[in-house]
């Protein structure tokens, strides 16, 4: 006798294809989808194990070899309609199974990718709104831009009125400004724009807080060493932490500098020394002649951190940071001044490299 499983049940049939015993699945698309998932994963169903019950059977699936001897026989045509099942139920079960696969394939780092791209979009919106606000308000009070910082600028316009005069009473007040007079309608419109800009700024801050929290969960070493936002941006540029863990450190060093790299290859321009990792304080605070060496060192340590986040579970961030800081100090001591370029010596001759003619 043969053990045969379909999408709606498990059957024991004889050599002529006649059903001897059967166990039907529940008439529920979710239950059917769960059983289809187990079959896809190569597992034995409870119905199959119970129906086999120590009988001598033939099976035509490798996953069922524990229940019988494998034989590549042709399964009999067992129609679902004969047992109260319809193809509509199968379609619903397959849709449910598809949803399960999508949920299973969505990894946490994909959420990070979407979040950091959201921050990029919000930043573009903020820059456009800020530029528009400055252009608009400078028609009425052009002096304000140089009197306060950007944050104060937005707050003052959002709460338009005497606050501007009070703040700048010792310098320039809006009443003494060279700009045009502000009507109530103008002030109200600018307040709406400033309020929208302020709200967008808060949304971006909230998104950054979310990224910091999520990066600490899924890429703790990378977040500790590179910073959560830089680490998230590296993950976004490669499309996921799995891909990031597989690229060499030289690629990590230049991620985000693709345009400059292509220009170097095409037009023989100066090659880039770093990409988005330039945002790391050890690089952007360093003198320009040290940045390339520090970027190469940082990229190497980030590569180790990413691999540990992807394939290990140890927290080695402080250890990597200590090694990084030690190497940076060595670079600073070894290269305290920029390398001299070719020029003329005191004797009037041109400096030449050793061994040159």
MODA-V806783 format. One line per field, one symbol per residue. ss: DSSP state (~ for helix, > for strand, _ for the rest). A space follows every 50 residues. Layout:
# MODA-V806783
ss=???
This chain:
# MODA-V806783
ss=_>>>>___>>>>>_____>>>>>>____~~~~~~~~~~~~_____~~~~~ ~~_____>>__~~~____>>_________~~~~___~~~~~~~~~~~~~~ ~~~~~__~~~~~~~~~~~~~~~~~~~~~~~~~~~~~~~~~~~~~~~___~ ~~~~~~~~___~~~~~~______~~~_______~~~~~~~~~~~~~~~~~ ~~~~~~~~~~~~~~~~~~_~~~~~~~_~~~~~~~~~~~__~~~~~~__~~ ~~~~___~~~~~~~~~~________~~~~_~~~~___~~~~~~~~~~~~~ ~~~~~~~~~~~_____~~~~~~~~~~~~~~~~~~_________>_____> _______
